[in-house]
Amino acid sequence: MPNLTKLTENYILEHPSIKDCLKNGLINYSSLSRQIASELNLNPKNNFDAILIACRRFTGKLKKEEIHENKILKVLRQSKIEIKNKVIAIVLEKNIYFGNLINLEKEIKKKGEIFRIIEGISAITIITAEEFLELIRRYFRNKIMIENKKLAEITIKSPKEIETTPGAYAYMCSLFGENNINIVESLSCWTDTIFLIKEEDVGKAMGLLRF
């Protein structure tokens, strides 16, 4: 016997538009229950009432979530946004000569440009201005795995309260995802949250980030 409550909640969570409509009281519960039963191959005759009750109860949970969302928005409304275009993110193999990485950093920092490194288990990503692409190629030759070009770096500078506000980062990521904006890279440093996206998506992103 399937757990109808869990199935119903998972269905709603997997459909953000339905979730938003439930939050705002814009859903006909009977129609939604029939849709869930149909798409999950559940017999409406036997399961309709249970699904309907699960939908109503989950709406109550979403209302509490909305209160938490308001706390996130309160912090984000105090944030400032900085944008830098003509940015690249170069993915290197892990087994590079780190002396070259240090020398590269020195050259780029001398010119006052951004230089960020993300070190993972199997690769290293360098984020910097596109004018240094040839310099990176010269230093690392055959160690380059991916060259992500024509990017923009969006930095969201938030008040210190963001550190103790659960879900703020997830909220920002969901804004991008639900509006078909791919996050190429992301990182954070204390109260700064940094996203790399395609330059062509900057206009749309700015519209979303006007908290």
N, C-alpha and C positions, 0 to 999 in steps of 0.2 A: 504494500500500500504506500504510494508516494506521500511525502510530507507536503500537502497542498499549500500550507502557509509559506514554507521555504521556497517552493516552486514559484508561487505568486510573487513573492518579494524579489527573487532573482530575476524574474521576467521584467518587473518594473525597473529594477536597477540597470538592466541591460538595454533599456529604452529610455534615454534621458528626456526625450520630449514628453513621454507619458508621465515620467516622474515630475517634471516641471508643472505639467497640467494638474496633477494631483495636488501639488503644493498650493496651487492657486485656485483650487476648487472648480476647475474647468472640465472635469471628466464625468461622464455618465457611468456610474459604477456597474450597472447591468450590462451595458455595451462592452465595457472593458472586461468584465468577467467572462462574457461569451467569447470575446476575442482570445483571451488567455486560454480558455478551455479548448478552443479550436486549434490554436497554434501549438499547444503542448500535447495535442491528441488525448485530451481528457474528456470523458463522457460528460457533456453539459448537464444531462438529466440527473446524474448522480453527484456531480461535483460543483454545480453552479452556486449553491448557497455557501459552501465552504470557501470558495474562491472570492465570492462577494464580501464575506466577512473579513477575509484576509486583506483584501484591498482597502476596506474601511479602516482596519486597525493599522495598516502600514501607513496610511495617510496621517494618522496621529503621530507616528514616529517621524515622518517627514516634517511635520510642523515643528517638532522639537529641533530637528536638524536645521530648519530655517532660522531659528533663534540663534544657533551657533554660527550660521552663515552670516548673520548680521554683525556678529562680533568680528568675524574675519574682514568684512567690508569696512567696518569702523577703522580698523588698522590700515587697510589698503588705501582708504581715502586720504590718509595722512602721508602717503608715499609720494615720492618724486620719481619721474621717469627720465632716463637719459638714453639716447639712441646714437649708435655709431654705425655708419654704413661702410661698405668696402672692406668687409672682414672675411677671413678665411679660417677654416678648421681643417688642419692636416693631421691625418691619422698615420702614425708610424709604427713599425714593428717594435716590440719591446726591447730586442737585443741591439740597441744602438749604442754608440760611444757617447757617454754622458758629458764628456769634455766638450764635444761639439754643441751639446744643448746649452751648456753654460756660456760658451762663446757666443752662440746665437742670441741668448737672452741679453748679454752685455751690449751687443750691436743694436738690438731693437730698443732697449731701454735708453740708450744714448740719445736716440731720436725722439724719446718721449712717447712712444707708441705702446699700445697694450701688448702684453705678453702673458698668456695664461697657459698652464699645463694641467691636463687631467691624466693621471696615471691609473690605468686599469690593470687587470691580471694579464692580459695578452697584448695590450697595445698602449700607446701614448698619444694623446691628442694635443696639438699645439694650436692655440687660438691667437691670432694676431692680425695686423693690417695686411691687405692683399699685396701691398708694394714689396713685401718681404718673401713672396712666394719663390722667386728665383734663388734667393739666399738660402732658403730651406732646402730647395732641390740640390743646391751645391753642397751643402753640409751632409745631406742624408741620402742622396743618390737613389739607390735601389731599395731603401728602407721605407719608402712612402707606399702606404696601402690605399689610402683614399684622399682625394683633394676635394673638399667642399668649398666652393667659391660663390661669390655674389651673395654673401650673407650679411645680415645686420645683427648687431648686438644690442639687446634691450636690457638695460639695468634698472631694476626697481629698487629704489633706496627707501627703505621703510623705517619707521620708528622702532626702538628696541623691543616694544611689546610683541613684535612679530615672533620673537624667540619663544614666547610662552603662549602662542595662539595656535593650537593644533589645527591642521587642515589648510593653512593658508597657501602653502606650496601646491598642494593637491588641487585647491580651488583654482589657482592660476593656470595650472596644467590643463584642467578640464575645460577652461574657457577656450584655450587654443585648440584642443582636440575636438570639441563639439562644433567648432567653426572651421574645421578642416585646415588648420594651420599646423604644419609639421614643426616640431621642436628638434632641430638638428643636434644641439647640445644644450645642457643646462648645468649650472653650478651655483653655489652660494658661498658668501663670505660674510659672516655675522649677520648684519641687517640688509646686505645687498643680495638680491636674487637676480641671476643673469640667465637670459635665454638667447640662444642663437637661432634665428629663423631666416628664411629666404627674404632677400630685399623686397621682392614683389609683394610680400605679405605684411609689410610694415604698416601700411595704411589701415588695413583691416585690424591688425593687432592694436594699434593706437585707439581705434574706436572701442575695442573691448576693454582696454585698460583705463578708460575714463571712469573710474570708480565713483 
